[in-house]
Amino acid sequence: MSEPLLPKIASGDAAAVNAVIDQYGDLIWSIARRFIANQHEAEDAVQEIFIEIWSNAGRFDAKKASEVTFVSMIARRRLIDRLRKHKRRPTTESYEDHAIHMATDSGATLETQAEVEQVTRVLNDMRPEQRDVLELSIFMGYSHADIAERLSMPLGTVKTYLRRGLIAVRQTLEMRDASGEVAT
């Protein structure tokens, strides 16, 4: 196991900054892309995350968490703060908009497009409040507690809606995989 880099940054070691970028750049980029669809916004977010990491490097305690966990948590918190700051609403990009974007992506295979269409059908068949819970969790990255607060819904209900919704999507995709064709 390598020596943590964050204490070096906290002590002013300029070389450690590049080492952190090399070691955690891909991780932070992948987390940012899960939260933010727009590449330019994601790039800005990654820069903000690294600044936040460097600013908080002195707070890292290897006894409490691993360095990768510390970095990931800063990234996740910063991205959630960014989404809240920009007041992103679930209506700005619904799952249908997201599905259309994925289905029309030139890199998407026909199989992926069929899966997206099937998942969209499953989501359309759900009750609106269950669909809202899934959108906020999957597309917006909100925690269960944040969703409960945002939708004025009990936390247990949010968890149940999310679990049942994900099971429905998974079962639909498993039926598709088992038959080799899109289940209707």
Secondary structure, DSSP 8 states (H G I E B T S, - for coil): ----SHHHHHTT-HHHHHHHHHHHHHHHHHHHHHH--SHHHHHHHHHHHHHHHHHTGGG--TTTS-HHHHHHHHHHHHHHHHHHHTT--TTTS-HHHHHHHHHH-TT--HHHHHHHHHHHHHHHHS-HHHHHHHIIIIIT---HHHHHHHHT--HHHHHHHHHHHHHHHHHHHHHHHHHSS---
